[in-house]
Amino acid sequence: MDTYADMIIFVGWPDTGAIMRRLDDGKNTKDGKPGNMYQYLGATDEERQKNFGVFKAWIGEDAWTHKRWDAKGDMPGVSKHELEKMKVKY
């Protein structure tokens, strides 16, 4: 991700929730397991939690979702209402 526009693809659309699933600290998952990129948010757990909080606030606390965009409509995906909760501009 070299640009803001590239990053938004993984936040808003079309790869909705991709960054959230990977950076999540595990408190938002059924199994409590952090995402595969959470470890890169800092050298210590304290630093990771701080950086995770910044990212989550940037997206929007109420907009944090692991749902995917479902263009086909064959499974419950992120809704337009959920996308509108995002603070990040896309």
N, CA, C and O of each residue as an XYZ file, in Angstrom:
360
protein
N       0.833     -1.163      0.000
C       0.000      0.000      0.000
C       0.886      1.237      0.000
O       1.439      1.628      1.028
N       1.003      1.818     -1.128
C       1.865      2.981     -1.284
C       1.126      4.305     -1.162
O       1.750      5.343     -0.945
N      -0.184      4.283     -1.296
C      -0.942      5.523     -1.258
C      -2.150      5.379     -0.341
O      -2.549      4.272      0.020
N      -2.715      6.505      0.024
C      -3.941      6.528      0.822
C      -5.045      5.788      0.073
O      -5.782      4.999      0.664
N      -5.155      6.043     -1.216
C      -6.189      5.400     -2.030
C      -6.044      3.880     -2.010
O      -7.040      3.162     -1.927
N      -4.815      3.392     -2.085
C      -4.585      1.947     -2.021
C      -5.043      1.381     -0.674
O      -5.641      0.307     -0.615
N      -4.758      2.108      0.398
C      -5.137      1.631      1.719
C      -6.652      1.600      1.889
O      -7.190      0.687      2.517
N      -7.332      2.579      1.341
C      -8.783      2.652      1.471
C      -9.460      1.432      0.847
O     -10.529      1.020      1.298
N      -8.862      0.868     -0.155
C      -9.396     -0.350     -0.773
C      -9.569     -1.448      0.280
O     -10.532     -2.213      0.236
N      -8.624     -1.519      1.233
C      -8.645     -2.570      2.245
C      -9.467     -2.198      3.478
O      -9.676     -3.024      4.367
N      -9.924     -0.961      3.521
C     -10.746     -0.505      4.641
C     -12.205     -0.435      4.218
O     -13.067     -1.070      4.826
N     -12.477      0.343      3.170
C     -13.848      0.610      2.764
C     -14.395     -0.289      1.679
O     -15.357     -1.025      1.901
N     -13.792     -0.235      0.515
C     -14.326     -0.984     -0.612
C     -13.255     -1.103     -1.682
O     -12.534     -0.123     -1.869
N     -13.082     -2.172     -2.384
C     -13.897     -3.382     -2.417
C     -13.442     -4.482     -1.443
O     -14.160     -5.465     -1.264
N     -12.290     -4.342     -0.824
C     -11.829     -5.368      0.123
C     -12.177     -4.981      1.553
O     -11.329     -5.001      2.445
N     -13.429     -4.632      1.751
C     -13.930     -4.156      3.037
C     -13.470     -5.043      4.185
O     -13.584     -6.267      4.123
N     -12.960     -4.423      5.214
C     -12.594     -5.136      6.431
C     -11.275     -5.881      6.404
O     -10.885     -6.462      7.417
N     -10.577     -5.885      5.285
C      -9.335     -6.665      5.194
C      -8.313     -6.206      6.224
O      -7.710     -7.029      6.913
N      -8.116     -4.903      6.333
C      -7.157     -4.379      7.316
C      -7.656     -4.661      8.731
O      -6.868     -5.035      9.600
N      -8.941     -4.487      8.971
C      -9.483     -4.712     10.309
C      -9.289     -6.165     10.753
O      -8.937     -6.426     11.904
N      -9.517     -7.092      9.846
C      -9.334     -8.507     10.197
C      -7.871     -8.802     10.526
O      -7.588     -9.583     11.435
N      -6.951     -8.191      9.806
C      -5.529     -8.500      9.991
C      -4.890     -7.766     11.162
O      -3.979     -8.295     11.798
N      -5.354     -6.551     11.456
C      -4.772     -5.780     12.554
C      -5.480     -5.990     13.891
O      -4.996     -5.525     14.923
N      -6.592     -6.668     13.886
C      -7.392     -6.815     15.106
C      -6.605     -7.451     16.248
O      -5.770     -8.327     16.024
N      -6.876     -7.006     17.466
C      -6.156     -7.507     18.641
C      -6.728     -8.816     19.179
O      -6.188     -9.369     20.137
N      -7.787     -9.315     18.595
C      -8.381    -10.584     19.014
C      -9.595    -10.406     19.910
O     -10.316    -11.373     20.159
N      -9.838     -9.206     20.397
C     -10.984     -8.966     21.266
C     -12.284     -8.914     20.471
O     -13.369     -8.919     21.052
N     -12.179     -8.865     19.164
C     -13.354     -8.785     18.291
C     -13.576    -10.078     17.509
O     -14.347    -10.100     16.550
N     -12.905    -11.149     17.912
C     -13.046    -12.424     17.214
C     -13.627    -13.480     18.143
O     -13.515    -13.377     19.365
N     -14.241    -14.483     17.561
C     -14.829    -15.566     18.358
C     -13.769    -16.362     19.111
O     -13.984    -16.777     20.250
N     -12.622    -16.572     18.465
C     -11.576    -17.394     19.091
C     -10.566    -16.584     19.902
O      -9.689    -17.158     20.548
N     -10.684    -15.239     19.873
C      -9.779    -14.391     20.642
C      -8.376    -14.288     20.073
O      -7.472    -13.763     20.724
N      -8.195    -14.785     18.867
C      -6.871    -14.784     18.236
C      -6.658    -13.475     17.469
O      -7.507    -13.086     16.668
N      -5.532    -12.792     17.708
C      -5.249    -11.561     16.964
C      -5.032    -11.844     15.481
O      -4.706    -12.963     15.085
N      -5.219    -10.804     14.676
C      -4.971    -10.920     13.249
C      -3.494    -11.154     12.966
O      -2.643    -10.913     13.821
N      -3.203    -11.623     11.772
C      -1.830    -12.000     11.435
C      -0.874    -10.812     11.298
O       0.332    -11.022     11.167
N      -1.368     -9.584     11.323
C      -0.496     -8.410     11.241
C      -0.451     -7.628     12.558
O       0.280     -6.644     12.669
N      -1.217     -8.055     13.541
C      -1.252     -7.348     14.826
C       0.141     -7.219     15.432
O       0.485     -6.182     15.998
N       0.926     -8.261     15.311
C       2.275     -8.269     15.893
C       3.166     -7.148     15.351
O       4.125     -6.754     16.014
N       2.866     -6.637     14.170
C       3.695     -5.601     13.555
C       3.299     -4.177     13.969
O       3.888     -3.206     13.495
N       2.307     -4.055     14.848
C       1.887     -2.730     15.296
C       2.816     -2.139     16.352
O       2.672     -0.972     16.717
N       3.761     -2.926     16.845
C       4.703     -2.409     17.825
C       5.575     -3.508     18.401
O       5.340     -4.696     18.177
N       6.593     -3.086     19.150
C       7.552     -4.032     19.726
C       7.040     -4.662     21.018
O       7.428     -5.777     21.367
N       6.171     -3.949     21.723
C       5.619     -4.460     22.981
C       4.103     -4.508     22.879
O       3.514     -3.877     22.003
N       3.477     -5.255     23.773
C       2.024     -5.318     23.745
C       1.421     -3.943     24.021
O       0.397     -3.581     23.443
N       2.055     -3.188     24.901
C       1.576     -1.831     25.196
C       1.610     -0.953     23.948
O       0.656     -0.228     23.664
N       2.707     -1.022     23.210
C       2.842     -0.242     21.990
C       1.841     -0.703     20.926
O       1.251      0.117     20.223
N       1.659     -2.020     20.814
C       0.689     -2.551     19.854
C      -0.721     -2.078     20.187
O      -1.470     -1.690     19.290
N      -1.094     -2.104     21.470
C      -2.423     -1.657     21.879
C      -2.614     -0.166     21.588
O      -3.682      0.250     21.140
N      -1.588      0.625     21.841
C      -1.662      2.063     21.571
C      -1.862      2.317     20.082
O      -2.749      3.081     19.700
N      -1.060      1.694     19.248
C      -1.157      1.876     17.799
C      -2.452      1.307     17.240
O      -3.034      1.868     16.312
N      -2.900      0.199     17.803
C      -4.181     -0.386     17.402
C      -5.308      0.604     17.699
O      -6.207      0.791     16.879
N      -5.258      1.235     18.867
C      -6.267      2.218     19.244
C      -6.314      3.405     18.307
O      -7.388      3.901     17.968
N      -5.141      3.860     17.888
C      -5.078      4.978     16.936
C      -5.732      4.578     15.616
O      -6.530      5.332     15.059
N      -5.399      3.418     15.132
C      -5.950      2.961     13.860
C      -7.457      2.766     13.961
O      -8.201      3.148     13.058
N      -7.900      2.172     15.059
C      -9.331      1.920     15.249
C     -10.104      3.235     15.352
O     -11.207      3.342     14.816
N      -9.548      4.223     16.024
C     -10.193      5.533     16.131
C     -10.250      6.216     14.762
O     -11.227      6.896     14.448
N      -9.214      6.037     13.957
C      -9.172      6.627     12.630
C     -10.279      6.048     11.739
O     -10.936      6.779     10.998
N     -10.473      4.739     11.821
C     -11.536      4.079     11.057
C     -12.896      4.486     11.604
O     -13.818      4.813     10.857
N     -12.994      4.457     12.931
C     -14.250      4.726     13.626
C     -14.578      3.541     14.518
O     -14.714      2.417     14.036
N     -14.706      3.786     15.807
C     -14.988      2.706     16.768
C     -16.198      1.873     16.343
O     -16.169      0.644     16.411
N     -17.263      2.553     15.902
C     -18.490      1.851     15.504
C     -18.400      1.224     14.118
O     -19.265      0.441     13.729
N     -17.363      1.566     13.383
C     -17.220      1.065     12.016
C     -16.296     -0.144     11.922
O     -16.193     -0.754     10.858
N     -15.625     -0.501     13.012
C     -14.688     -1.616     12.992
C     -15.453     -2.899     12.693
O     -16.318     -3.303     13.469
N     -15.141     -3.531     11.586
C     -15.867     -4.722     11.170
C     -14.927     -5.729     10.518
O     -13.914     -5.370      9.920
N     -15.287     -6.973     10.651
C     -14.543     -8.045      9.977
C     -15.312     -8.527      8.758
O     -14.858     -9.425      8.049
N     -16.461     -7.940      8.514
C     -17.280     -8.354      7.379
C     -16.616     -7.992      6.068
O     -15.813     -7.064      5.981
N     -16.974     -8.748      5.062
C     -16.467     -8.510      3.707
C     -17.575     -7.903      2.855
O     -18.757     -8.010      3.182
N     -17.181     -7.270      1.770
C     -18.130     -6.785      0.784
C     -18.662     -7.996      0.048
O     -17.890     -8.864     -0.360
N     -19.980     -8.067     -0.128
C     -20.575     -9.201     -0.821
C     -21.373     -8.704     -2.012
O     -22.582     -8.495     -1.921
N     -20.693     -8.520     -3.118
C     -21.321     -7.980     -4.314
C     -22.378     -8.916     -4.903
O     -23.325     -8.461     -5.544
N     -22.217    -10.220     -4.687
C     -23.157    -11.193     -5.238
C     -24.440    -11.273     -4.416
O     -25.482    -11.679     -4.932
N     -24.373    -10.893     -3.152
C     -25.554    -10.944     -2.298
C     -25.882    -12.330     -1.790
O     -27.002    -12.568     -1.337
N     -24.918    -13.267     -1.853
C     -25.202    -14.632     -1.430
C     -24.778    -14.927      0.013
O     -24.946    -16.052      0.485
N     -24.233    -13.933      0.715
C     -23.919    -14.113      2.125
C     -23.976    -12.755      2.814
O     -23.804    -11.721      2.170
N     -24.215    -12.759      4.118
C     -24.322    -11.460      4.791
C     -22.986    -10.726      4.768
O     -22.002    -11.187      5.346
N     -22.965     -9.611      4.111
C     -21.763     -8.795      4.034
C     -21.980     -7.495      4.765
O     -22.980     -7.323      5.462
N     -21.059     -6.593      4.612
C     -21.166     -5.285      5.241
C     -22.287     -4.506      4.549
O     -22.414     -4.537      3.325
N     -23.081     -3.820      5.333
C     -24.203     -3.064      4.775
C     -23.792     -1.636      4.453
O     -22.748     -1.165      4.905
N     -24.604     -0.963      3.684
C     -24.345      0.436      3.361
C     -24.334      1.256      4.648
O     -23.509      2.156      4.806
N     -25.230      0.953      5.548
C     -25.294      1.646      6.842
C     -23.982      1.481      7.611
O     -23.496      2.437      8.216
N     -23.410      0.284      7.591
C     -22.139      0.035      8.276
C     -20.995      0.803      7.615
O     -20.124      1.329      8.309
N     -20.989      0.873      6.294
C     -19.958      1.632      5.580
C     -20.055      3.123      5.902
O     -19.035      3.807      5.986
N     -21.254      3.620      6.079
C     -21.450      5.035      6.380
C     -20.923      5.416      7.766
O     -20.700      6.597      8.034
N     -20.723      4.445      8.640
C     -20.189      4.711      9.981
C     -18.697      5.017      9.958
O     -18.157      5.554     10.925
N     -18.029      4.681      8.861
C     -16.597      4.879      8.777
C     -16.253      6.358      8.758
O     -16.824      7.124      7.983
N     -15.325      6.756      9.604
C     -14.867      8.136      9.651
C     -13.885      8.421      8.518
O     -13.815      9.541      8.012
N     -13.136      7.408      8.129
C     -12.127      7.558      7.091
C     -12.830      7.922      5.766
O     -13.869      7.353      5.430
N     -12.276      8.831      5.060
C     -12.863      9.291      3.793
C     -12.412      8.394      2.646
O     -11.220      8.140      2.472
N     -13.366      7.927      1.879
C     -13.059      7.079      0.737
C     -13.842      7.499     -0.475
O     -13.708      6.891     -1.537
